[in-house]
Amino acid sequence: MEYLHRRSTMSVLASLACMVALSDQPPNPATGANTTGSATVQVGHLTLHRCRSGAWCGILPRPLDPAGKVRGTVPIYFEFYPHSALSPAVGTLVGAEGGPGYPTTDSRDDYLALFGPLRGTYDVLLMDYRGTGRSGAIDCKELQRAAELTETNIGECGRSLGRSAPLYSTALAADDLAALLEALGIEQIGLYGNSYGTYFSQVFTLRHPQQLRSLVLDGAYPLSGPDYPWYPNMAPAMRGKFDLACERADSCRAIPGSSMEHIAPALEQLRTRPFQAHAHSGKGRRVDFRADASALAILMYGGSPAFASVRELDAAARAFIDGDRLPLLRLMGETVGSVDSRDPTGDPVKFSAGLAAAISCQDPPHIFDMHLPPAERIVARDRVIAERHARAPATYAPFTIDEYRRMPLDYAYIDECVRWPALAPESSPLTFEGVRYPQIPVLVISGEFDVQTSVADGAAAAAHFRHARHIVIANSFHVNALPRARDAACAAAVPPVQLVPRFARRLHELVPAKALAGNEGKDESLRAVTATLLTCEDVITRAAENGVGRGMGLRSGTYAVAEKGEGYRLTLQQVRWTDDLAVSGRIDWPGRSGTVRAALDLQGPHASGRLELSWPEGEINARARARGTLNGKVVLAEAPAP
C-alpha cells in the first residue's frame, strides 16, 4: 500500500497505460476505419450509427433471462469511441459507472477525459448496465418519486418487478458486457470501475477473466469479507477522517482532545434534546429536518458535501455548544438535501431507484436470509440486531446502532431490503468465498478520507490479486481518478484540508491577520481581513460542490456562480459570514490549482472599505495576501490561505 501526498490525474493515467501494455495479448482488431461522412459503421458483427461527435452508438438485444424461464429481451445501449490514429487500435478501454442506478453513458465526459491521453491508440467503450439509462431503465414509480425511501416502497418495487427482479443483477450485467465485447470483435479490455463500478468490475473479472487485460478499481470495496453485512470498516474510517484532518490543522490540533472529542458534546445535546430545524443549503433551498443524533450521523457517514463536512464540522460542533447553531444546522441541511441519489425530476433514465434496490437487495449478503418471506425476515432482523446490541454495541460508534439505522435506508443498508420479496430457492446473493482471482495487473485507488469505500476496503479488494498495487491518495475523498468537472490540473498537490478555525458571529472573536510593512490598519481591520478570507472560502467550497447557479451566504446575502476558464467567477451580494460584516464583489476561482483573486467591498460597523485578496489554491502552507483601504486606512496584511 502506498500513500501519495501529490495527486496527478496524469500519473493515474500513466499507471493505467502501463498496466494495459503489460499484457502480451495481440492487439484488438482494427476499428479505426475511415468513416468520414458515413452514417453507420460496422464493428465486429454490429452496425453502429453516428450519435454524437466522435461516437458511434448501438443497441445489443439481450435475453432478459438467459435461462429462458422469463420471456423478453433487454436493450443494452452502448457508445463506442474509436481511436484517432490510422493504425489498428492497441486496445479498448471500458468505463464502469458507480451507483448502482446511474447509466455509464451519462458520465461520458468524465471517462473520455480520464482516457484522453490514451485515445490516440485506444478505443473507448461505455455501456449502460441493464435496468439503467437507455438499457431499459427500471421505473418503480412510487419508489422513484416518493418523498423518501421506505422499507414499504422498496418492497413494493420488488413485487412490481415480479419474476424479473432477480434478472437485474450485477452478474447478468457483467455477462452483457462480455456478450457485447464478443459482438464487437473485441478480444480483451482494460477495465476502469469507480465506486459500485468496482463491484461490477470484480464480478466481470471473475466471470470473464479471459476478456480482461488489466483492471483499475477507484473507490473499491471487496466482494465479500468478515462481518460484511454490517459494513465494519465504515465507522473506523469515519472517525479517522475527522481525527486525521484535525491533527493536520494547526488551529484544531491546538485544542485539547481529538476531533471526535470536540464533536461529542454536540452529539450528546442532539441525542438528549433533539428538535425540528430548518436550514438553507448552499444552493439556497430551504431544507426542513429533525436535528438529532441520526442527522449528525448521516452528515458524518454520508460525506456529502464531502469537503465542507471535513472542513467545517469540528468548528461547527464547537459553535453549536456555544449557542451558535447555524453552522452545524446548515451542514446537516446540506447533507439531508444532497444524499438522495434520485434525479430531482424523478427520471429513471438519469437514476433508477428500482435498479439500485434490485442490486442492493439481491447481490450482496444481508444480516438476514433473503429467502425468508418478509414477515419472517422482519422477525429475524429484530433478533439479529438485538444480538448485535448485546455483543457489539459500538459497531457504529460514536453513534448507537439504532441511531445509525435511522439514517436514510440506502446509506445505513441494514434495513433497506427487509420487505423485498423472498428470493426463489434457486436464487441466492452473489457469493465469492474460495474463488480464484486471475493474475492480471490491478491498480486499486483509495481516498484517505473515503468512508463508503474506505482504505481498509481497498486493501481487502487488492489482497485478492497477486499483482495488485494499492495507492492511497492522502487528504482525498471518494473516487479520485475521474477528473472533476472544474479541475483540469495535472499535478496539483493535495494539501491537508484547511479547517475552519472557528465560527464567529462578531469580528472581535477572530484572530487578526498579520500586518505587513506599510500597514496602517488597526486590529479591527486586520480581523476583517480574516473574516473576508473565511467568507471567500465558505462560498468557494459550496461553488465547487454545487457548480453554476445561485447560493446563500452563511448568515445572509447571496452569490452567483458562473463559469470562468477552468474555474468559476463568484459574484457576492452582501454575504455575511459574521453578523457584523457584509461582503460584496467578485472572486475568481481557478479550480483546485492556480491563484484565487478577489476584489471585494466590505460594509460593517467596525470595518468598511475595499480589499483585494489573492492566494495560491492547492498548495501546502499557502499564504493569502490582502491590500486595500478600510476605515480610511491602508491595509497590507497576510494570513494562512483559507
N, C-alpha and C positions, 0 to 999 in steps of 0.2 A: 504494500500500500504506500502510495506517495502522496505527500501534501504539497500542493502547488500554491505559492503565495503570489504568483503572477498568472493571470488568466489570459490566454490568447486563443481566439477563435481559430487563427491560422495554425497554431500548434496542435489543436484538436484535429483539424482537417489533415494536417501532415501525418498524424498518427493513423487516422482513418486510411489515408492513401497508402501508407506503408503496409498496413495490415492487409488491404486488398491486394497489394503487389506481392505479398508473401506467398500467395497461392501459386503452385506450379501448374495449375489447370490451364488449358488453352483459352485464348480469348473467346468472348461470345461471338456469334455470327454477326456479320456486318449489318448494321441497322441505320447507317447514315447515308443511304442513297439520296441522290439529288431529287428532291421533291418540289422544287421551285414551281409555284403556280398550281400544284396539284391539290385537289380537294380531299383525296384519300391516299393512303399508303398501305402497302402490305407488309406486315411484320409477323414473321412466322406464319401461322395459319389464320391470322386475324386481319381483317381490313379495318383500319383506323381512319377517323375523319379529323380534319383540322378543326380545332375548337378554340384555341387562343394562341397568342403569339408564342411560337416555338414549341407548341404542344400538339400532340395527336391523342385523341380520346377514343374510348371504345367501351363496350359492354360485353362481358362474357357471361352468358346464361349458365347458371349452375343449379343442380338439383337442390331443392330446399332440404330434402332428406336423402342423403346418399344411399341409405338402406332401402328406400322406396316405400316405406310404410306411410309416409305423409306425402301427398301429391303436391306438385307445384315446383316452381323454379324461383330463384332469386337473381336479379341482375347485378353482377359485380362490375361496378363502374371503376375505370382507371384512366390515368393520364400518363402518357409516355413522352419524354423529352429527349430527343436524340442528341448525341454528342455533336460538337460543332466541327471537328476535324473531318477531312475527307477519307482518312484511313478507317479501317474497321474499328469498332469500339473495343477498348481494352476490357471493359466490364460494364456491369449495371449496378447502380446504387439504388436502394429502396428505403424509403422513409416509412416508419410505423408510428402512427399518432397515439397520443395518450388518451385518457378518459377513464373508463370506456364510455362511448356515446358520441364522441366527436368524429367527423369524417376527416380522413387524412388530407384529402384534396383541398379542404378549406385552409390548411396551413401550407399550401404550396409555396408561397413566397418565402417562408422561413426555411423550408427544406431546400429550395433552389439556391438560396443564399448560402446555406451551410455547405452544399455540394459545389458551389460556384467555381472555386479554383480547379476542380476536377472535371468540369463538364466539357472541356475540350476533347477528352478522350473517353469519358464515361457517359453512358446513357443514364437517365433517371426515370424511375417508375414509382408512381404513387397510386395506391388502391384504397378505396373506401371499404372498410370491413362490412360484411353482411349485416344488415339492420341499421346502417348509418348512412348519412348523406344521400348520394344518388344510388346507393346499393340497397334500395328497398327499406328506407328508414322506418323503424317501428314507431307507430304513433299510438301509444296508450293515452287517449285524450285526457282523461281525468288526471293521470299522473303527470302528463306533460304540462298541464295548465293550472294545477291545484296551487293554492297559496303556499303549501308546504308539503314535503314528502311525509307520508304516514305509513305505518305498518299496513293499514287497511288499503290505501290506494296502490301501494306496491303489490299487495296480494291480489287485488282486483286486476291489475295489469297482467300478472301471470296467468290468471284464469281466462282473461280475454285472449291470450295467445294460444291457449289450449295445447294441443299436441305439438304445435310448432315451437313452443317455448324452448325445449332443450336443443333445438336445431340452431339457435343463435348462441353459439359457443365459440370460445377462442380457438378450440381445436378445429372446428369446421372452417372458421375464418382463415386459419393457417393453411388448411387444405385448399381453400380458394386461391390463395396466393401461389401455392405450388402448381395448381392447375393452370393459372394464368401464365406463369413462367414457361410452362411446357407449351402452351398455345402460342406464345410469342417467340418460341425458339431460344429462350434464354437458359443457358445451362446452369450458371451459378451467379450469385449476387453477393454484394457487400450490403449488409442489413444494419440500419440505424434505427433504434427504437428509443422513444422517450416516455417516461412515466409508465402508464399502462402498456404503452408500446414495447417496453422492456419485457413485460409478461408475455405479450403476444410473440415477441421475437424469440424468447426462450422456448415457448411451445413449438414455434416453427422449427427451431433448431433441433428439437428432439424428434419431431415427426418427419422432417425432411432434411436431414443433415447433408445429404448428397447434393443439395441445391445451394449450399451456403459456402462462401469463401471465407468470410470474416464477419465479425459481429461487434457493434458498438451499442452499449446499454447506458443510457443517460438518465439518471434518476431511477436507479434499478432497485428491484426487490426480488427475493428468491421465489421460486415456485412453491416451496414447502420449507418447513423448518420446525424446530421445537416450539410448542405453545403457539403455533401460527395463528389460530383463530382469535387470539387475544391481542395480537399486534404488540408483542412485548418490547420492541425496540423504540416505540414512539415516545413513551414517557421519558426515558433517559435522554433521547435526542432533544426533546423539547426543553428539558431542564438545562441540558448542556448548552443549547443555543443561547439562552439568555445569560447564563453564568459566564460563558466564554466572552460574549460581547461586552459584558461589564468589566471583566478582567482586563480587556484590551483598551478600555476607555479611561483616561486619567480621571475624569470627573466622577465616574461611577466607582472606580477602584478605590477612590479616597474615602468613600462612605463605608463604614464597618459592615461586614457581612457580605454574603453573596447576593446576586440579583434576585434569586428565589426568596431569600430572606427579606429583601426590600419589598417584594411584591406580596409577601404573606399577610401583612396587616390588611391590605385592601381585599384580599381573598376572604379573610375571616369576616370582614364587615359585610361583604356581599353575601356571604353564606348565612350570616345571622340576621342581617337586615336588608333583604332584597327589596326592590321597588320597581315600579313601572317607570320607564325612561324613554326619552327620545333624543336623537342627535341628528345632525346633518352630515351626510357623507361628504367626501372630498368633491363629489360632483354636485353637491348642493341639495341632494334628495333627502327629505325627512324620513328617518327610519324609527319606528316605534318598536320597543322590545322590553323584555324584563331583565333588569340589571341584577344578575345573581351569579353564583359561582359557575354555572354552566355557560353563561355568556362570556365570562373570563376564560373558561376552558376552550371554547371554540376560537377565541382570539389567539390563545397561546398554542393550541394544537393545529388550527387551520392554516395559520401562516398567511392570511390574506387580510390586509395588504402585507406582503412579506417584509419588505424593507422597513416600512413605517412601524410595524409592530415591534421589531427589534430595536429600532432607533428610539422609540418613544415610551415603551411600556414601563420601564423602570422608573423614569421620571414621572410618568402619568400616574402610576400607582402611589408614589410618594405624595404627589399633589392631591390625589383623591382623599388620602387620610388627613391632609392639612386643610381640607374643605373646598378645594378647587376640583370639582368633579368633571368638568367639561373635557379635559384632555383624554381621560380614560373612557368616558362615555362616547366620545367621538370615535375612538379606536374600535370600541365594541360595535357601534353603529355601522362603521365601515365594513367590519367583518361580517356582521349579520347580513348586510346588503350585498356582499360580494361572493359568499361561499356557494351560492346556488348556481350550479353549472348550466342550468337550463337557459335557453335563449329567451330574452325578455318578451319576444313576440310569441313564444310558445311553439316555434317552428321546429319540428323534429328533425328536419334536414340539417339544421345547424347543430343541434344536440338532441339525441334521442334518449330521453329518460327511461324509456322502455328497454332499449338495448342495454343501457347501463345497469338496470335492475336485473335483466336476464343473465348478464355476465356475472354480476356480483353474487347472485343467489344460486347459481348453478355450477360455477367453475371452482372457486376456492373452497377450502374446508370451513365449516362453521362450528360453533360451540355446541350445536345440537345436530341431530341426524335429519338431513333434509328429506329422507324417505318417509318420515313420520307425517301423518296428517297434521295440519296446522294446530288443531286443538291440543293434540298430544305434544306437539313441538313446543307450544307455549308452556305447558307444564314442565317439560324437560328443561327449557330455558331457565325458568324460575329456579328450578332445583340446582342447576349447574352454577348459576350466578350466586345463589346462597352459599354454595360450597366455596366459590371464589372469594366471597366476602370473608369467610372464616379462614381460608388458607392463605390468601394473598391480597389483603385489603388495600395495599399500597401499589397495586398494579399500575394505576394512572396518577400517582402522587405528583403534586400536592392535592389533586382532586380525588374525591371518593369515586368508587366505581359507578354509583348512581349519578353523581354529577357529570361524569364523563358520558354516561348513556343518554343524558338529556341534551347532548349536542345534536345537531341535525343527523338524521339516520345514516346518510351516506358519508358522514365523517366519523361517527362512532362505530359504525359497521355491525356491532354486536346484534342489535335487534332488527336490522333492516329487513331481513328475509324470513322473519318468524311466521308470517302469514302467506308466504309464497306457496303455490300448490306443491303437493308432495311429489318428489321425483319418482318416476317409474322405477320398478325394481331393476330394470336393465340399465338405468342411468345412474351415474354417480359423479360427484365432483372430480375434477381432474386430479389424478394422483401421480406423483413423480418419485416416490421413495424407491431407491435402489436402481434407478435408471442410469444408463451410461451416457454421459455428455460427450459430444465429439471433440476431438483435439484440434480446434481451429484457433486462429488468432482472435482474441477477445479484448476489447477495451471497455472497462466499466468506469463511469464518471459519476462522482457523488459531490453534492454541495455540502460543505461542512455544517451549514445551518438548516439542512433539509430535515424535516420531521417526518413527512409522509413516506419518503423513501430514504431512510437515514444512511449514514456512513456504515453502520453495522449491517444494514440490509444489503448495501452494495458489496460489502466484503463477503457476505454469505453467498450472494449471486456469483461473485468472481471465483469463490472457492470451488465451484463445480467444474471449472475449466482449467486444465493444466497449464495452458498458455495464456492466461488472463493477466492483464495489467490493470490495477485499480488505482485511479487518480482521484484524490480528494481536493476540490477547489476551496481554498480557505476563504472564510467570510462570505460564502456564497450559498444560494438557496436551491430551489427545486428546478432541475433541468438547466444545464449550463452550456451545452454546445450550440443549441439553436440560437441564432442571432436574435437579439432583442430588436423590436421594431425601430427603436431610436438609438441603437448602439452599434455603430459601424466600426468602432475601434478594433484594431487587430492585436494590439499588445498592451492593453490598459492594465495597470496594477489593480489588484483588488485589496484596497487598504481595509483595516478594521472599520466596522460601522461606527461612524462618529455619533455617539449617543447624545440626545438632548440632555444637557447637564441638569436642568430643572425647568419646570414650567413656572411662569411668573405672571401675576396679574398687574404688577406695577414695575416700572423701570428700576426702582431703588432695590428690588430684590435680586438684580442681576449683577454679575461681575463686570466692571468696566473693561473696555478694550484697552490695549496698551498704547499709550501716546507715543508718537514718533516726533522726531526733531521738527520744529516749526508748528506744532500743535498749539492752539490757543484754547481749545475746548475744555470745559471743566468735566467733573465726573459724570454729571447727568447726561452730557453729550456723548461721553465715551460709553455709558450704559446704553444709550440709544443706538450706538453702532452695534453693540452686542445684540440688542433686540431686533434690529433690522436684519442682521445676518440670519438670526433664527427664524424670522418671518420669511425670508427668502427661501431657506431650505425647507421650511414647512410646506410652502406651495409647490416648490420643485419636486419634493417627494411625491406629492399627490398627482402632479402632472405626469411624472414618469410612470406612475401606476395606471392612471386613467386615460391619458392621451389627450387629443384635441377636444376642446369643449369649454365649459364654464365650471367654476367651483366656488366654494365659500371659504373664507378665512376662518381661523380657529374660533375667534370671538365675534367677529363681524366682518363685513366687507366682502367683495367678490373679486374674482380674477378670471381672465380669459386666456386660453392656451391655443396657440396657432403654430403650425409647422414652420421651422426656420432651419434650412440646411439639414443637417443630421440630427438636430435637436428641436427645441421649442423656443418661441418668444412668449413670455408670460406678461400680461398687462394687468397690473393690480389697481384696484379702486378702493381706497380706504380700508385696506386689510389690517385687522388688528390681531396681533399675536398676544400682546398685552392690552389691557383695557385702556391704557393712557397713551398709546402711540398708534396713529393711523399711517399706513404706508401706501403710497400710490406711485405709479410709474411703470417701468418695464425691466424685465430680466431676460437676458439672452442666455439660454442654457444649451451648451453644445452637445449634450449627451454625456455618457459616462467618462469621457476624456475631453481635454481641451480646457479653455478658460471661460468661466462664468463671468459675465459683465452685467452690471445693473446700474441704472440711473433712476433715483427714487426721490420723491418728495415726502417729507415727514411732517406730521402735524400732531401736536400734543402740548399739554400744559408745561412740560419740563424740557421739551426739545422740539424745535421746528426749524425747517430749512431743507437743504438738498444734499444728498450724498451720492457719490459714485463708488461702487464696490467692484472688486474683482478677486477671483481666486481660482486656482487650478482644480479641476474636477478629476477624481480618480487617482490622487497621489497620496502617499503616506506622509503624515505630519505636515500637510499643506497649511499655508497661512493665507489669510484673507487680508486685503488692504482696503482702507477706506479713506476718501478725501472728499471735502466739501465744506459747507458752511452751515452751522447750527447755532441758533440763538445769536446770530450776527458774528460768530467767531469761527475762524478757520479750524477745521478738524482734520488731523492727519493721524491715522491710527492703524494698528493691525491686531488680529485676533486669530485663534485657530479657525481654519476653514470649517464651515458648519456641516 
